[in-house]
Amino acid sequence: MLINQSLIKDLIKYKEQKLCGLIFQNKWILHQYGKGTKSNLLGHYFEYLCTGALAKGEEKPPTPETTKSGELTAEFRLAKKQSEYFHELINTMGINLLSQGEKVIADNKWVGTLDIKAKWDAIFEREAFYLDPNNTDKIVIIDLKYSGLLDDKWSEFGWNTEQLPRKKGTMLQAKHYKFLFWKKYGFNPPFFFFVFDSKEERRAKLIYVDIETWELEQYESFLEKAKLYLMQQLEIGFKPIPNYEKCSACQYNQWCTFKEKYPKIISIKPE
């Protein structure tokens, strides 16, 4: 069973009682991913226009929403314009795309699909980013995001750069992709999030995530412990963790016998 960063993040949520075990089981064991949201579709459409790579589970390019006259809706028109801005940026900044949607497997245990592997000579000339001596081709990893939360501090998916280092899920993604390269190719490549605004044209954040090699060594130890925990849970089974709000929105809610059918009553006493 190859383990990717999304599985690890969901496993952490399950252990912290923030994700129902039935959701985890259906998604990762039975591979029932369900239908994505409109935000997912917009993101997939944007990334497809940027790289030409399909999202996981897709067999054909995402179909954008159109008006009755056949034109793109405002949201999808903006996604298209932002993809054009992406291409403008990489040309201006001297980024040479080497592969899109490349699957990297390390030690026959860990896996990840990169948005972009690129050669970016200019970044090492302009900025003081660490260049691993074994990274002779000046390879970088770029992960694309399409979000309306570029300045959000509190959301799990926000991109406020003051709070970003504390967001374990986002930082885990960066570590995982760098770790895969380090294990498979023997060097620690620079990693960037390129986050494009889904609300405003020609707005983006380019974020470099500084992760040293010793941190990748620690991450490997963390992965081994996570895998052991996963194997133990597979033996004993994943438990349902019902929550009224989450159960109400869950795609399995019609047949689930563990769902909470009404909000919990909260008891308080006046002071």
C-alpha positions as CSV (number, residue, x, y, z in Angstrom):
1,M,0.0,0.0,0.0
2,L,1.7,3.2,-1.2
3,I,1.1,6.1,1.2
4,N,0.7,9.7,0.0
5,Q,0.5,13.0,1.8
6,S,-3.3,13.3,1.6
7,L,-3.7,9.9,3.3
8,I,-1.3,10.9,6.0
9,K,-3.2,14.2,6.6
10,D,-6.6,12.3,6.9
11,L,-5.0,9.7,9.2
12,I,-3.9,12.5,11.5
13,K,-7.4,14.0,11.5
14,Y,-8.8,10.6,12.3
15,K,-6.4,10.1,15.2
16,E,-7.3,13.6,16.5
17,Q,-11.1,12.6,16.3
18,K,-11.6,15.2,13.6
19,L,-12.5,12.8,10.7
20,C,-14.9,9.9,10.8
21,G,-13.3,6.5,10.4
22,L,-16.0,5.5,7.9
23,I,-15.1,8.4,5.7
24,F,-11.4,7.4,5.9
25,Q,-12.2,3.8,5.1
26,N,-14.5,4.7,2.1
27,K,-11.9,7.1,0.7
28,W,-8.6,5.3,1.3
29,I,-9.5,1.6,1.6
30,L,-12.5,1.3,-0.7
31,H,-11.4,4.2,-3.0
32,Q,-14.8,5.8,-3.1
33,Y,-13.7,9.4,-3.5
34,G,-17.2,10.9,-4.1
35,K,-18.0,14.0,-6.1
36,G,-15.9,17.1,-5.7
37,T,-17.3,20.5,-4.9
38,K,-17.5,23.5,-7.3
39,S,-14.3,24.8,-5.8
40,N,-12.6,21.5,-6.6
41,L,-13.8,21.8,-10.2
42,L,-12.5,25.4,-10.5
43,G,-9.1,24.3,-9.1
44,H,-8.9,21.3,-11.4
45,Y,-9.9,23.4,-14.4
46,F,-7.3,26.1,-13.5
47,E,-4.5,23.5,-13.0
48,Y,-5.4,21.6,-16.2
49,L,-5.1,24.9,-18.2
50,C,-1.7,25.5,-16.5
51,T,-0.1,22.1,-16.9
52,G,-2.4,19.9,-19.1
53,A,-2.3,17.2,-16.3
54,L,-5.5,15.6,-15.1
55,A,-6.5,15.5,-11.4
56,K,-6.5,12.2,-9.5
57,G,-9.4,10.0,-10.6
58,E,-10.2,12.0,-13.8
59,E,-10.1,10.4,-17.2
60,K,-10.9,13.4,-19.2
61,P,-10.4,17.2,-18.9
62,P,-12.7,19.0,-16.5
63,T,-15.7,20.6,-18.1
64,P,-16.1,24.3,-17.2
65,E,-19.5,25.8,-16.4
66,T,-21.0,27.9,-19.2
67,T,-23.9,30.3,-19.6
68,K,-26.9,29.7,-21.8
69,S,-25.1,31.4,-24.6
70,G,-22.2,29.0,-24.3
71,E,-19.7,31.4,-22.8
72,L,-17.7,30.6,-19.7
73,T,-19.3,31.8,-16.4
74,A,-17.5,34.6,-14.6
75,E,-15.8,32.2,-12.2
76,F,-14.4,29.9,-14.9
77,R,-13.5,32.9,-17.1
78,L,-11.4,34.2,-14.2
79,A,-9.8,30.8,-13.8
80,K,-8.8,30.8,-17.5
81,K,-7.4,34.3,-17.2
82,Q,-5.4,33.3,-14.1
83,S,-4.0,30.3,-16.0
84,E,-2.8,32.7,-18.7
85,Y,-1.2,34.8,-16.0
86,F,0.6,31.7,-14.8
87,H,2.1,31.1,-18.2
88,E,3.1,34.7,-18.4
89,L,4.9,34.5,-15.1
90,I,6.8,31.3,-15.8
91,N,8.0,32.8,-19.1
92,T,9.1,36.1,-17.5
93,M,10.8,34.3,-14.5
94,G,12.7,31.8,-16.7
95,I,11.0,28.7,-15.4
96,N,11.3,25.7,-17.7
97,L,8.7,23.1,-17.0
98,L,10.1,19.5,-17.2
99,S,7.1,17.5,-16.2
100,Q,3.5,17.9,-15.1
101,G,1.6,15.3,-13.0
102,E,4.7,13.1,-12.5
103,K,4.2,10.3,-9.9
104,V,7.2,9.8,-7.7
105,I,7.5,6.5,-5.7
106,A,10.2,6.2,-3.0
107,D,11.3,3.0,-1.2
108,N,8.3,1.2,-2.7
109,K,6.3,2.7,0.3
110,W,5.8,6.4,-0.3
111,V,4.2,8.1,-3.2
112,G,3.2,11.6,-4.5
113,T,2.1,13.2,-7.7
114,L,3.9,16.5,-8.4
115,D,2.0,19.4,-10.0
116,I,5.2,20.6,-11.6
117,K,8.9,19.6,-11.8
118,A,10.9,22.5,-13.3
119,K,14.4,23.7,-14.0
120,W,14.8,27.3,-12.7
121,D,18.4,28.5,-13.1
122,A,17.5,32.1,-12.5
123,I,16.1,31.7,-9.0
124,F,19.5,30.6,-7.6
125,E,21.2,33.6,-9.2
126,R,18.7,36.1,-7.8
127,E,17.9,34.6,-4.4
128,A,19.9,33.0,-1.7
129,F,18.0,29.7,-1.8
130,Y,20.0,26.6,-0.7
131,L,21.1,24.6,-3.7
132,D,21.9,21.0,-2.8
133,P,25.3,20.0,-4.4
134,N,23.6,16.9,-5.9
135,N,21.0,19.1,-7.5
136,T,23.1,19.7,-10.6
137,D,20.2,20.5,-12.9
138,K,18.7,23.1,-10.5
139,I,15.4,21.3,-10.2
140,V,12.6,22.8,-8.2
141,I,9.1,21.5,-7.2
142,I,6.1,23.8,-7.7
143,D,2.7,23.0,-6.3
144,L,-0.2,25.0,-7.8
145,K,-3.1,26.3,-5.7
146,Y,-6.2,28.1,-6.8
147,S,-7.8,29.8,-3.8
148,G,-9.9,32.7,-2.6
149,L,-8.2,32.7,0.8
150,L,-4.8,34.4,0.0
151,D,-5.0,36.6,3.1
152,D,-7.0,34.4,5.4
153,K,-5.4,33.7,8.7
154,W,-7.7,31.2,10.3
155,S,-9.0,28.8,7.8
156,E,-7.2,25.4,7.4
157,F,-6.8,26.3,3.8
158,G,-5.8,30.0,4.2
159,W,-2.6,31.5,2.8
160,N,-1.7,34.3,5.2
161,T,2.0,33.9,5.3
162,E,2.3,34.8,9.0
163,Q,0.1,31.9,10.0
164,L,1.1,29.5,7.2
165,P,4.1,27.9,9.0
166,R,1.7,26.8,11.8
167,K,-0.6,25.0,9.4
168,K,0.6,21.4,9.8
169,G,-1.4,20.0,6.8
170,T,0.0,22.5,4.3
171,M,3.6,22.2,5.7
172,L,3.3,18.4,5.6
173,Q,2.5,18.5,1.9
174,A,5.7,20.5,1.2
175,K,7.8,18.1,3.3
176,H,6.3,15.0,1.6
177,Y,7.2,16.1,-1.9
178,K,10.7,17.1,-0.9
179,F,11.1,13.9,1.0
180,L,10.2,11.8,-2.1
181,F,12.8,13.6,-4.2
182,W,15.4,13.3,-1.4
183,K,14.8,9.5,-1.1
184,K,14.6,8.7,-4.8
185,Y,17.0,11.1,-6.4
186,G,19.4,11.9,-3.5
187,F,18.9,15.6,-3.2
188,N,16.7,18.1,-1.4
189,P,15.1,20.4,-4.0
190,P,13.6,23.8,-3.4
191,F,9.8,23.7,-3.0
192,F,7.3,26.5,-3.9
193,F,3.6,27.0,-3.6
194,F,2.3,29.1,-6.4
195,V,-1.1,30.3,-5.1
196,F,-3.4,32.1,-7.6
197,D,-6.3,34.2,-6.5
198,S,-9.8,32.9,-7.5
199,K,-11.3,36.3,-6.8
200,E,-9.0,38.8,-8.4
201,E,-7.2,38.7,-11.8
202,R,-3.4,38.9,-12.0
203,R,-3.0,38.3,-8.3
204,A,-0.8,35.4,-6.9
205,K,1.5,34.5,-4.0
206,L,4.8,32.7,-4.7
207,I,5.8,31.0,-1.5
208,Y,9.1,29.3,-0.8
209,V,9.0,26.7,1.9
210,D,12.4,26.3,3.6
211,I,12.8,22.7,4.8
212,E,16.3,21.4,5.6
213,T,17.5,17.9,5.0
214,W,17.6,17.0,8.7
215,E,13.9,17.8,8.8
216,L,13.3,15.3,6.0
217,E,15.1,12.7,8.1
218,Q,12.7,13.4,11.0
219,Y,9.8,13.2,8.6
220,E,10.9,9.8,7.5
221,S,10.7,8.6,11.1
222,F,7.2,10.2,11.4
223,L,6.1,8.4,8.2
224,E,7.2,5.1,9.6
225,K,5.2,5.6,12.8
226,A,2.2,6.8,10.8
227,K,2.4,3.6,8.6
228,L,2.6,1.4,11.7
229,Y,-0.5,3.2,13.2
230,L,-2.3,2.7,9.8
231,M,-1.6,-1.0,9.8
232,Q,-2.8,-1.3,13.4
233,Q,-6.0,0.5,12.5
234,L,-6.5,-1.8,9.5
235,E,-6.4,-4.7,11.8
236,I,-8.9,-3.4,14.3
237,G,-11.1,-1.3,12.0
238,F,-11.8,2.4,11.7
239,K,-14.4,3.7,14.1
240,P,-17.3,6.0,13.2
241,I,-16.9,9.5,14.8
242,P,-20.4,11.1,14.3
243,N,-20.8,14.8,14.4
244,Y,-24.1,16.4,13.6
245,E,-22.8,19.2,11.3
246,K,-20.5,16.8,9.4
247,C,-23.0,14.0,9.2
248,S,-25.6,16.4,7.7
249,A,-23.2,17.2,4.8
250,C,-21.8,13.7,4.4
251,Q,-22.4,11.9,1.1
252,Y,-23.0,8.6,3.0
253,N,-25.5,10.1,5.4
254,Q,-28.6,8.4,3.8
255,W,-27.5,4.9,4.7
256,C,-25.2,5.5,7.6
257,T,-26.5,4.0,10.9
258,F,-24.0,5.8,13.0
259,K,-24.9,9.4,12.0
260,E,-26.0,12.0,14.6
261,K,-29.6,13.0,13.7
262,Y,-29.8,16.2,15.7
263,P,-27.5,18.7,17.4
264,K,-26.2,17.8,20.8
265,I,-27.8,19.7,23.7
266,I,-25.3,21.9,25.4
267,S,-26.0,22.5,29.1
268,I,-25.0,25.7,30.8
269,K,-25.7,27.3,34.3
270,P,-26.0,31.1,34.9
271,E,-23.2,32.6,37.0
